[in-house]
Each structure stands twice: as C-alpha cells, then as structure tokens.
Amino acid sequence: MKGLLGTAVLLIPALALGEPGTSGTVVGKKIDTFTLRDYRGAERSLQEFSRGKVVVVAFLGTECPLAKQYGHRLAELAKEFAPRNVVFLAIDSNQQDSISAISQYARAAGIEFPILRDIGNSIADRFGARRTPEVFVLDEQQVIRYCGRIDDQYGIGFVRTRPGRRDLAAAVEELLAGKPVSVPATQAPGCFIGRVRQDVKSSEVTYSKHIAPILQNRCVECHHAGAIAPFSLTTYEETIGWVDTIREVIREQRMPPWHASPEYGNFVNDSRLPERDKKLIYDWIDNGAPEGDPKDLPRTIQLAEGWRIPRPDLVVSIPKPYQVPSQGTVPYEFVVVDPGFKEDKWVQAAEIRPSNRGVVHHVLVFVQPPGGEHVLEHGPKGQRGFITHWLTGMVPGSRPMILPPGQARRIPASSRLLFQIHYTVNGAPQSDRTSLGLVFADPKTVRKEVTTEMVVNPKLLIPPQTADQEVEASDTMSEDTLVLTLTPHTHVRGKAFRYEAIYPDGKHEILLDVPHYDFNWQNTYVLSEPKLLPKGTRLHCIAHYDNSKSNPSNPDPDALVRWGEQTWEEMMIGYYEAMPAVQDLLKDPPRVAAHVPSTRNALDPELKRLAEHALASQKDFDAFASALRKVVPSVDRVCVSTYSKGKIHVEFASYPGEVAQRFAGTGFQADGRGFMLVAYALFDEYSVIGDLKQARGFDMSYFSKALSSSAHAPVAVEGKPGSLNLWSKQKDAFEVKIRPLVESVAQALGGGK
Ligand code: HEC
C-alpha cells in the first residue's frame, strides 16, 4: 500500500517548471551542503560524501518505468567507479514513494549506496531536478559539471540493444582525467518528480468530483495493483505524485495507449480521451490538483479478480515457471503444451492469465495441428509461426475472448498449444507461470466458426538505411465474410499500418489507419459492427518501416531485413478475425472441417479403383489423373505431396490438361520452409485457393506462373502427412460442391486421415 509520506502536503509555492532542456543551465552551479534522512532513518549530509571526491547524485522514483530500468545500471556504475574516488548517492523527492517502496526498490536494483528522502522536494528544487531518473555529477568543489541522462539505451517508447553513448560514465571519466566535460548536459527522459503542490482553493475542478471518474473509466483498468501498468491510479494519494507526468502523457497522447487515426472506422475499444476530459484534467492540475470532498467520489468499480471469463472448463499452464532476469531484453519464449484433446474442441471463451502480470508484456496462444511441430524443429527460425492457427492473445489492455452463443473457435483433435510469451524486465529477477483458461461450447450449438486470418507478406525486404519502406500484401475474400477485429503486427522497424477494403465494384474503403505504429502496444481494434466483405473483396494492407538510424529501436540500420520471428528480423501481418457471413454449421454439416467422416461421396467404382492404385507407378497415376478430369473437367494438374523431416516431396504429378509450363514433377523434393503445400499436409482441412496470385500467407509464385486456382485435401501416404492437390488454369475453378468428391478420392488414394 502506498500513501503520502507523513504530513506531506507542505504548502510551498507551486514551482514554475521549465521546459525540457533548461536543466542544462544549472551546470557550473555550486551546491551548498544539505542534510536529509535516508530511508532507514539515518541523517546524511552532502559534505560527508564529497570530501575531495566526485559525487554522482541520482534523482530516482520507485515506480517510474525508466527509473526502474536504470536502478540496476546505477548500482553497477557505483561499483565500477568506487575504486576511483567517485561516490554515488540517490535522492527520492517523490511525495508518493513510501519508505517500504524505496527499500524494496533498492533491494531489487541491488543499490547499496544511500537513497535519501527529500520530503517537500526542496533539494530537487535546488538542483533543478525535474525527472526520474536524472543524474548530476559534482566535482570536488561540489560544482555541477554534468546533468541529464545516464545513457541512451532506454527512452520513451524504445529500447536500444545496447547504449550508444554512456553519458554519465563519459562525464565522470573526463572529470577524473582533469578534462572539461565535453557534453555537460543532456535531456533526461522519464517521469516528472512528484512534487508537493499548492492547491488553489477556489478551483472548481476536484479529484473527487471530476477526475476520479475519468481515471476509473480510462486508466484504472491497467493502473491498479497487479495489472500491467507500473503504478496504481485508484486513489487521490496514489495519483497526486503523478500529476505532472499525467499531463505530459495525455498531451503527447501516450496514454491511454491508442494508435488508430480517428478519421477511419469505429471501434468499441477506442480508449481516446474526449477533449472535455482532457481539459478537466489540465485545469485540475493547473489549479494545484485539489482533492475536493471525498463524498463526491464515484462508487469504486469492481476490479478484475480471478477469471474474467465464466469458470473455465480447462486451465492449461506452461509446465514450469519462467525465470525472468532483472535486466536486458528477453527473446520471445515459446512453450508447447499438449492439452490431450482426443476430439475437436469448440472454444467459446478464453483468457490468458500470467501469474506475474508485471513482467508479461504479451502472450499469444496458437493451435498447432498434429504434425505441426516438425516445422518448429526443421524450419528456419522465422517459420514457426506458420503452421499454427491463432487461438487467443493477451496484450496490454486487451480483454479476454468471449464469443456470443453460436460462434466458437475450433481446436482440432490432438492439437498442441503453442504459447508465445514476451517477457519484459523490471529491474529485479522475477518468475512467471502463465495459464490459459478455456470455456468450451457444446458443438451442437455452434453455427459459425470464428477464425483469425492474416494478410501477410513473407517476402518483405527492407533495405539498409531506409527511413520509409512500404510493404504491401492483400487477400481476396473467397466468400462473403464478416470481419470482427483488426490487429496490425510488425516488429520494431514498423512505423505505420493501414487496412483497406477494395470492393468488387472498385470502391476503396479504409478500415483502419495506424499512422504511428508502436511495437510496444499490439492493439487489437474491435470493430463496432462486423464489417461485411463480399466475396471478391480484396483486403489490402500497407505497412511502412523505418530502417534508418533515426529509429532508436532499430537494432541495426545497416542490415538488409527479411522476414523472421526475432525482433531484429521483421514481420508484416494484418491479422483479422472473421467468420463466414452465410455459414450455418448446424444446417450445413458438410462445411464442418474435413476430418468429420460421413460426408464423403460414394465414388464411381472405376475412379475408386484407379485412385486406390494411383500411387503404384507413374502410369497408374496418369490413368487416375485422366479419370479425375472426366468428373472435374477444370483440373489441369494433379499431384500428391507429402511432408516429412522438414522436406516437401511430390510423390506423383500428372498433367491431364494442357499447361504451358510443367514443374515440381514426380519425385520433386524441396526444403519445406515457406512452402504452402506443407500447410496442406499438416492442416487436417480441405482448402481452396480461388486465385493463386492473391494467395495469403505463402509463396505461390512458383505455381501461379502457369496455374490460377487450386484445391487441397488431406491424405496420408505410408504414414506421412500429405495432400491431394488439384490445380487449374482457370481462376475459381473448384466449386464448393465438389468437396465431398475430392475428399472421397483422397480417402481412396491414401486411406485418408
Ligand atoms: C492499456 C493499459 C493502460 C491504460 C488504459 C492506461 N495506461 Fe498508463 N501505462 C500503462 C503501462 C503499461 C505503462 C508503463 C509503460 C512503460 O513501461 O514504459 C503506463 C505508464 C503510464 C505513465 C508513466 C509514464 C510513462 O510514459 O511510462 C503515466 C503517467 C500513465 N501511464 C498515465 C495514464 C493515465 C492518466 C491513463 C488514463 C487516462 C492511463 N495511463 C491509461 C498502461 C496503461
């Protein structure tokens, strides 16, 4: 519990805070000695530290994200310079930081030097310190010779892989060498010091009456104990020390985090503050942020405790707690869990719950169909996301997935669950065990299958030193589709993202525009109304990337950047959640996925016989292919491919039709990475691509040179997963109604799956 320190509201004149950069003017100022108590209660004076030594004075706060990140670094620097007559001391001038919070902070960061409490912030005023963390270097005469940041590794909205300039260390080195400090002042990013304030008694706007309701509606969801944000904003005492920083984050539109341009689309989770709320907040702060009458407080809202979905039918946890280090960046953690599903499961609601929310930035859970793990093992690093279906995610501020009755997501039998967890450090070693709660729907009630689809460009190529590289991708709706949500995804070089619909009549509509994409906030934009994209509509995504050195998060501006899972590689994915507009699984069972038996046709006995013997020789396969073309006249190429040990293998191929170019014939073998046929081998699902040039997700340029559409049904050949693939020169050649026939042929061929 945090509270005001003692009798904190000393009435001193409100400070005229300068604009950023003015702290540089204190360089050359002599600091007279002062005495403060440390958090253990002992009195310490500046004099006792200096005595012919260089003194580093660091202003810190216990909850500010940057002050947390830099605590450990200061502890290390103090050790590094201790043998050279340099002493460190810290000052906490925040009115909101309690003694126990300070001691916890010191312990977590490994800080052994004293942290002094500056109640009333008079010492912060003397230094002109404005933010945490902010450091001042005093020479032997107690004259300020450097002030500003510690280094440039962490800033607002970015993390560099390593510091570019170690400003504090450089200044101390120069001072020790008797040289002038070459860069005497830098800007310290971070939070404002929580100064005491003088309220204006006549102010109309009070915390209790006007501000608390705004914070409850817009901030508390993340800013409460145990939630994603680093501090709470649930009471006046918790809020008052933050007011200057709150004004800044609202002005700069950093909080609440929302990145969509207001010009396009309506979203249920739009979190932007209305102008009148902003004005109330500014007026309140300008008038000294008075509390007002607690009787005016709104009723406290129910904060999430336990599950936010109905009681889960199953809770799946990662097998063992993950140990999060105290600092640095943690690569994405991938954990595969087998929930042991013997049959298909329909998911009505899902919620991801980390055990330690403070260090979990986001979690995505994917469904890995049986066999999908081979790709994890054999594919290149970047490939593992491919052979998976999206199930659910938890990103900062997101709500759990709860689908309306009649809609559900399917997890095929024997699937495994792949957790992708992004841990962030907070200055102290931590541990987390994330869980997923699932509520199942009765399959007899499910009318529509909700899936997450993606528009991707895996061939993206971002040249070195390029400030604005555009990358596009699109996907054409093969049936009338209702789009529910949009989630743009790139890595740290992504800077803008847009979705547009290009309707069959040529009309364009922008569905979502994110002009300043921020990797730290993987927002899902939930459309106020499901958007109908009629068959033939092209969903077109345009992303922009900054691979120049002016992008501080850029790990290497000299790299030619390709697709990959790691943050130094890139991605371009326009996720969208959708369901077919006309689907009714209860009335139209053939549309249930392929593995449901009983929907297969009785085959013509001759075709059945030819199919059963097709894999005996090329001659048999050719005979089978010609017979197949008699019942499906649009087939120009037929092949059976299998996938094993990371390789895709064409068992047999035949051309019953005339095709300008032949390729990937019988016996063809290739590394499976990026190959669409791998997905068809592994997904236990019948699939159709109406236009190979617009195919989503995979590189189809290989096939699209001579062919225009395809259909794929799962088969098993000698135990290896595979698919029967039909290809045609015409677009949209394979109608929905031929599906049972193709599946029956596949069954006869390889015994089906
Ligand atoms: C979706 C969750 C979420 C919402 C809603 C939210 N915040 Fe935050 N806030 C965060 C997180 C997470 C951080 C820490 C960011 C970091 O680590 O850099 C943060 C940090 C801050 C900071 C510290 C400064 C900084 O840049 O780190 C302030 C001040 C703040 N929030 C104020 C607010 C206010 C005021 C509101 C409501 C008007 C609000 N926040 C709404 C999640 C949220």
Residues whose N, C-alpha, C, O or C-beta is under 5 A from the ligand:
A	BS01	HEC	P65 R218 C219 C222 I228 A229 P230 W242 T245 I246 V249 M255 P256 P257 P396 G397
